[in-house]
């Protein structure tokens, strides 16, 4: 969610900056153009007043100074003029000893010219015909105060724009956070679902999320129902097979097969093997019990029950123990870990004389699970062979040789490693290294 908020914030900042800069620059340019048009009208009026002030005198054209604005008399007042006709030109007294440049073309010179005392001048040239003479009148006005005003306006506008941008970002952050809160709640609920703290997502969500939440809840309900049906079917099948197996075992032990001792021996061995396998599967199904979908493995809650059930299956003569940090939760599905540890411990119990120990440790890289027993162990040259599904080194021991093969498949699916070593009692030590999720 934070990455979404960050991308939205960056996107909004970029858009606001671009749009804001374009709007500010366009507004200032339009305002300046309008102001120049306004000043141009004033300069044109001054030019026409100067034209009217030109009169015929004894020595030709003269300028009636009584009709001039006092600003043209005061040195460096910011208002200047230049009149060109024939081979002469007049200039205002306000220019003092400076000259006003003559523009090449009539009209307003929008780029301010440098004038007296560093003033930037806005100059308008107008051409007329008066008293039989072609007359060019250039009037100028100091544009420096306007530029200073624009500079202050730009600074104030920049400050106000930044303040507005910060305010918009703050409001946008609050709005986005409130808008994404349902998604954050859904994410938290999915995490709780993964940890086994709830069975479904809350249905009270915004209208846009209702189809997604409804579909997830439907899938969860369907998955849980399928698991329950599978467990019930396994239990029903096991209980349904118990009676026929008991009958078959009774028949195999009866006097009717005295004439076929070899057949009796084979039937008894196979039926007892099926019965043992069936009992183990029923015990494991009973051990799994009801769990929320995606429930994680709580070592303190699960391991005592797992060891107690294995003690009931293999006999109280075995000393089953475990070592694990208090409060440790393994970040994998409870059912998968019960399958993995159940196979490892079941295999160890079948071969152990008296001791079986499970160790669970947390490392910086992940987790290490180890199951060791005090049985005969496996020679180092044969350890790779027993990891194959269905391979057994001793056909006299009950089982089908599937345990370590199943464990290997689960470990490989989780990206872990499986090793066979010698335990401290001389038996087998199975070590599993699992990376963090």
N, C-alpha and C positions, 0 to 999 in steps of 0.2 A: 504493500500500500504506500509505503514511503517513497518508493521509486516512482509510482504513479503521481503522487503529489509533487515530487521534484520535477518530473517532466512537465506536468501542467503548469507549475510555477515558472519554469524556464520558458515554456512556450508563451505564457501570458506576458512575461517581462519582455521577451523579444518582440512580440506583436505590439505591445504598448509603446516600447521605445521607438520602433520604426514608425508607427502611426503618429505618435506624439511629435517626433522630430519633423515628419512631413507636414503635419498640421501647423506646428509652430512656425516653421520656415515659410510655409505658404501664406499663413496669416500675416506674418511680419512683412513679407514681400508685397502682399496686396495692400496692407496698410500704408507702407512706404510709397507705393505707387499712387495711392489715393491722395496722400499728403502732398506728393510732388505735383499732382494735377491741381490741387488747391493752391499751392504756392505759385504754380505756373500762371494761374488766373490772376493772382496778385501782381506778379511780375509783368504780365501783359498789360494790366491796368496802369502800372507805373510807366511802362514803355509808351503807352498812348498819351499819358499826361506829359511825358517829355516831348512827344511829338507836337502836342498842342502848345508847349512852351517855346517852340521854335517860331520865331516871328521875323518879318522882313525889317531890316534896319538900314541906316544910311550906308553901312559898309557891307551890306548883303544880309545873309541869314545870321540872326543873333538868338541867344538863349535868354529868355526872360526868367531871371533867377527868382523873381517874386513868386513864380508859380511852382518852384521846386520845393520838395519836402525838406524840412530841416535836417533829416537824417543824411541827406546828401552833402550837407555842409560840415557835419561833425566828423573829424578824422577817425578812420577805422570803426565807423558805426555799424558796419555789417551790411550796409545798403550802398551800392555803387552803380555807376552807369558809365557808358562810353558811347559817344555819337560819332559816326564816321560818315563823311560826305566829301565829294571831290577829292582833294589830296590832303585834307586835314582831318583831325579828330579832336573832340573835346572829351574830357573825363571829369568825373565828379571830384569835388574838393575832399570828399571823405577818403579817396584813395591816397591822398597826401602825395608822396613821391613814387608811388607804385603804379603799375600799369595793369589794366584789365585785358586779358588776351581776347583777341577777336576770333570768334568761332568761324569755321570754314563754311558752315551751312546754317541757314535760319532754323530756329526751333529751340527747344529746351535741351540743354546739355545735362543729361541725367547723371553722369558721373561728375561729382563735385570737383572743381578745379582748385588748386592751391592759390590762395589769395594773400592779402596783407596779414602779417602777424600769424601766419600759419593757418588762417581761416580756410575752411572748405566752402567753396562758393557754388551755388546753384545759379547757372547763367542761362538767360533767354535772349536770343538774338531775333530781332524783327526787322524786316526791310520795308521801307515805305517810299512813297513819291510825294514830295511836298515842295511847294514854292519852286517848282521846276527842277528840283534836285532829287537824285536818288540818295536816300538817307538810310543808314543802317544803325539801329539803336540796340545796344546790348545792356541789359540791366542784370544785376547780380544781387544775391542775398546770402548772408552767412548761413551755411547749413550745419555748422558744428553743433549748436544746441540741439538740433533735431537728432543728429547722430548720437549725442550723449544720451538723449532721452531713449533712443532705441537701444542703446547699450544697457541702460538701467532696466528697461522693459524686458530685455532678453535675460538679464540676470534674475530679475524677479520672477519671470515666467519659468526659468529653469528651476529655481528654488520651489516655486509652487508645483511645477510638474513632478519634481522628485518627491515632494511631500504627498502629492496625489497618488503617485505610483506606489509609494510605500503603503498608503492607506488602502489602495485597491488590492495590493498583494496581501495585506493583512486580512481584508474582508474575503478575498478569494481563498486564502488558506483556511479560514474558518468555514466558508461555504463548502469547499471541496472536502474538508475533513468531515463535516456533517453529512455530505452527500455520500461519501465512501464509508461511513460508519457501518451501514448494513453489511457491506462486503467484508469489513474487518471483523464484524461479529460472526459472519459466516465462516471466515478463516479460523477464528478462535474455536468455533464449534467443531469444525472439521478436525482441528488439532486435538480437541477433547475426545472426539469420536475415535481418532487414531489411538489415543491413550486408553480407550475403554471407559471413559468417564460419562458417556452418554450413548444412547442407541439411535437417536434421530436428531435432525436439525430442526430448529424452531421454525414453525410455519408462518409466524408473524413477521413478514418481511415486506419490503416495497414491492409494488406490483411487477416491476421489471425482473425481480429475482424469484418470483413465485414459481414459474415453470422449472427453473434450475433446481430450487430447493425441493419441489415436489418430486422431480425425477430422481434426485439423490435419495430422498426418503423412500421412494418406491423401490429403488435398487437395494437399499439397505434391508428393507422389510423382506424383499424377495430372497436376498442372500441368506438372511437369518432363518427364514422359513425353510429354505433348501437345506441348510445345515441341520436344522432340527429334524427334518424328514429323513435326512441321511443317517443321523444318529439313531433315530427311532427304527429306521429300517434295519440298520446293523444290529441293534438290540433285539428286534423281533426275529431277525434271521438266526441270531445266535441262540436265542431261547427256543426257537422252533427246531433247531438242529440238535439241541441237547438231548432230547428224548430219543430221536432215532439213533444218535450216536451211542447212547447208553444201551439201547436194545442191541445194536450191532456188537458192542463190546461184550454184552452178556452172551450173545450167540457165539462169538469167537471163543469165549471161555467155557462154553458148554461141552458136554460129552459127545455132542453130535460130530465134532471135528476131531475126535480122538484118532480116527483112521487117517487123518491128514495133518500130522504135526507141523509140517513145514508151512502149509496153508494157514493154520492157526497162528503160527508165529508171525507171518507176514501181515495178516489181518490185524492182529493185536497191535503190532508196532505202528502200522499206518493209522489205525483208528485213534490210538493214544496220541500220536503226533498231531492229527487233526484236532482232537479235543484240546490239547495244550495250546495250539495256535489260536483256537477259538476263544479259549478262556483269556489268553493274553489280550486279544483284540477287544473283548468285552470289558476287561479291566481298564484298558486304555481309554475306551469310550466313556466309561464311568468316571475315570479320572478327569477327563477334559470337561465334563459337565456343561453347564450353560455359561456362556461368556458373551459379553458384548462384542459386536463386530469390530475388528481392529484392536482388541484389547492387547496391551503390552504385557510382557512377562515380568511380574513382581517376584523377585527371588525369595523374599521373606514370606510371601503368601503361598507360593507355588511349590517350592522345593520340599518342605516338610511333608506335604501330602503326597508328592511324587515318590519320595523315598518310603513312606509308610505303605503305599500301595505295592511297591516293588517288594517290600518285606513280606507282605501277605502272599504275594505270588510265589516268591522263591524260598520263603522260610525264614523264621525268626533267628536262625543260627547265624545269619549274615549281619555284620555291623556296617550299616550304611550311614555315611556322614557327608556333610558338605561344609565348605568354607566360602563365604561370599561377604562383601562389604554390606553393612547394614543399610537398608533402604535403597538398594541398587535395583534399578529398572533396566532391563535389556531392551533396546529399541527395535525389537522385532515382534512379529505376531505371536501371541501366546500359543496358538495351536501348532505353529511351525516349531517353536522351541520345545514344546512338549513332545512332539514327534522326534526331534533330534536327540534331546536328552533321554527320552524314554528308550530309544533304540540303543544309545550308548550304555546306559545303566543296565538295561536288560541283558545286553551282551556281556557286560562285566559281571553281573550277578550269576550268569550261567557258568562262568569259568572260575569265579572266585572261590577260595576256600573259606575265608571268614571276613575279609576286609574289602570294602569298596568305598572310594572317596571321590566326591565331586568338588572341584575348585573352580571358582569364578573370580576373575581379576579384571580390573579396568586399567588400561594403559593409555599413554598419550595417543597412540595410533588407533586404538579400538578396545576390543575385549578378548580375553583368553579364557577358554573353557577347557578343563582337563578332567578326565575320568580315568582312575587307576584302580587296579585290583591286585590281589596277592595270588592270582592263579598261576598256571604254568607259563604264561606269556607266549610270544610268537617269535621265532627266530628272525633275525634281521633280514635274511635272504628271502623270507616268505611274506614279509609285511605288505609289499606291494600287491601280492596275489590276493590277499584277503579283502582288499578294498573293492574288488570286482563284485558286482551284484550277483548273489546266489552262490558265491564260492565259499566252501567250508573246508577247513583242514582236518576236522574230526567229525566223522559222520555219526559217531556214537552219542553226541550231545544233541539235545532237543533243539530244534530250530530249522530255519530254511536258508540261513546264510544271507538274508536280505538286509540285516541291520546296518552294517558299516557301509554297504553300497548306498542305502537310502540316505545315511548321514552325509556321505561324500557328495551326493547330488544336491542336497540342501545347502551345504557349505559352498559349493561351487556357484550355486545360484546367487548367494549373498556376496560373492567376491572374496571369500575367505580361503584359508589353507588348512589342510588336515595332515597331521603327522602321527606316526606310531612310534612310540619310544618304550623303553623299559622303565617300569615303576620302581619306587624305592623298596618295594617288597619283592621285587624280582618278577612281577607279573607284567601285564600290558598297561601302558599309559597312552591314552588317546588325547592328543592336544589339538584344539581347534582355535585358530586365530581369525577373528572377524573384524573387518574395518568399521569405522564409524559411519553411520548413515548421514 
